[in-house]
């Protein structure tokens, strides 16, 4: 089996990261924003895996496990926050939570 | 004697208590604290005084704690008691106590009843601090405390604008003198390295030569301070306006406290003045001029309290005259007697004014001797003492001594004596003009109620003192009793007499008596016997009268020379040119504040956009630098 070139992996990771970043910036629904952050995390994880495969090092996979755990923790905190925001504001629009303005 | 510290502390404590609980306790309890603290202080004064006299030491000093010790300046909170300060604390606590008793009834219906006693107690406490101080710094503390309290009390009825104006005037004008005094203190410290009274009096003769420039300047600066506080020429204009305060305040300012501070400081630093003969001559000249000018002004006033105010200025002028000719103990003696009769006159005047519903104009009073006999008789005794009616009044003995020493003292001369004699004449005129117009003649206003015991009792006590206190010091021709001078001898040197005149004393006394009776007769002639003689005289002197009524126009001159230019400059600089710089800084900061607070929109996506753009920029820059 022909190995996947490292550039392809990195480009895919870059595209995924940009997708996540752009949707974080343009989405107003807070759940979608959370999902986009997940996409960005996974893009970063993919970049680590690709790099680990390229240099034949286990470090990349170790980092991915880290990111995975961190993502789980982040989701739990994030969901709790989303629940609270919904509870308080009766909406999932992130712009409604602008009480800290100025 | 160890209780000395209690004397100034008790009034302060009373004020402090009243500040804490004054609004909670009933009106009956307020004077218990207010007057009670002064009463206790007077009691402690009596105990300490007797202890001091029986111990026979020349002085007693008590250092409570060290205040500061910087660069060779070691200032302790030191209280020192000697004969001079004993006389002062006696007058302050005793007369002060009587005035407080009087005020407990006089001010009863005032809404600021506790506030009044707080200020009065602070006033008395500060004055006690002033005269008990062992060094000039502590004295200055009391000095400023007195100034502050006078401001608070003159403006006590602050709702009327003119009272606030009078209060500010008193404060600012005395401040002019205070500044001179402060500079004098600095120079004293620079030259002597100490501000302790006792050390000053030992070290000054060693350091300064007689009449050297420095000591003359210092003496003049001290005189400046004294002139401001004691309302002498040219800083006397605040005192007549200070009548805006309640009558007990006037009594306290004029009799026991404040205006006598100037006399005290000159007597206390007499060593300096003896080393500076020109300054001492200036003291005498200021006194002589002031007593004449103020006496003339007093003759024209129609406000009962203003007459008394000008008479205070004039009487303090006598004390300055005595200080100026080196008759130290005569000045202090006149201070004590003056405290008695002037407190009496002010309290009696206050009673009259209160019973007649705030009527100040003596020409609208008239005939009061029938409707308020107790006030009339006590007022008459006070007036007799002020006019120095021979033999029977205390004022005669004190004033006669000053007259005599102004002529026969080594530093006295004919001019000073003539001024003092004319002053005595004028004093008799204005005093009995006041008595005749207000208390004799037909009745014009009838009092609606009567004064209570708390107001009459202090009058009677003071009347007794104004009569009999003089007998402790009798002139050579009349028994030659010198209890007071002997008492003060450890502190104040005796005046040396011009030997060629010693046997002429009786001539001076008879002359003074003649002038006094002449003055009384003139007042009687114009106001009771032949009132129709008065209008032609009035029209003849109308120009002069206008000047005298306005206190020689000092106020107008000061207004034109100082007040108006100052107000003009203030108006020009209304927008504070110097503040532009700091205002500009404030404006810039404000602008940036608005700019940055606009970025804090609260919208999370904006923040993330910021982070992204920032990251891109950082990465780009680092790449560009590395490339």
Interface residues (C-beta under 8 A of the other chain):
Chain A: X21 X24 X25 X26 X28 X33 X94 X95 X97 X98 X99 X100 X101 X102
Chain B: X597 X598 X600 X601 X602 X603 X604 X605 X608 X609 X612
